[in-house]
């Protein structure tokens, strides 16, 4: 253990601000231990573990404003949740609008439509993996420019969709991002819904961390409209503060999810009695047959803490980001590159007279130095072409004092780097 304990990633620490990493709770840890001891097979089956997952999905649908008949599944993370939603979108929309059976014939068939997916240039890299995995190729994703607030440009999206239709492509899905990785920006959900309806497209929401802001008492309005989506993907191991792995995909029409993933095999036929009632209930909603009991930590966490408590802590992180932005603006050595929309602030250390390329390298050096010092762990981003020190606050243990320590470390390492450069 002496070789293992000193070298974690550190994401449990209150000053871990890198990327968007979960930090876990004691309740979640105990739930995972109990789930491993129970060791149920969550393809389905008529068992207590299945009932708990069904209840968890029903709770999450209610919290996200989705109807009770929505389909849903707990998966490893937002990448898999997003791929699930996009695959359902493809199969549902293509079959409905072109009478082409993607499941039966595949996209290599000569009659297969040329498909296109749309979202902003701030989207997470999952979409490229999805397009590759689904056999559509990376070029199927049509990256749309964003406005000054990093939200997708609706007019530009409309123009691109129409141009693709004129060129013989089949646009089937519009992806809205609720909480972009770089800045925490949120696309205009109402406008996205209207645009999707205008072209008869599926609206999917990538809300990996941002969708959970729906629980925050003062920030819920920021994500209003995400309940209008046809599907939504979000993590619980980020702003749900639960241990890895736990994410959810919700699909408004639950039958479209089972139509996409359902299978027929004699050895998996359901029975009218015994434990094989609903034997593949969850396996028919996604790729996995063998599945672990992720739902228990979600169920226990919600039972112990309640959605109101989670919402208060999410709001606390959002307020801390606003406070951090204020602190940065008070320090002449620091510059805000992207202010707090949700829980992310991007900044850099500045030196009068130093050009942007030199500042980029200086801030790379500062970032590494701060991480290696052990003071804090921010990560990086590119904002308007410039290197940024990116601070994402998603830890329930973080205090305002931690933010001061972070800025002190950045300032100190900046001064040291500049001093060494002048020697």
Secondary structure by P-SEA (a helix, b strand, c coil): cccccccccccccccccccccccccaaaaaaaaaaaaacccccccccaaaaaaaaaaaaaaaaacccccbbbbbcccaaaaaaaaaaaaaaaaaaacccccccccccccccccbbbbbbcccccaaaaaaaaaaccccccbbbbbbcccccccaaaaaaaaaaaaaacccccbbbbbccccccccccaaaaaaaaaaaabbbbbbcccccccccccccccccccccccccbbbbbccccccccccccbbbbccaaaaaaacbbbbcccccccccccccccccccccccccccccaaaaaaaaaaccaaaaaaaaaaaaaaaaaaaaaaaacccccccccccccbbbbbbbbccccaaaaaaaaaaaaaaaaaaccbbbbcccccccccbbbbbccccccaaaaaaaaaaaaaaaaaaaaaaac
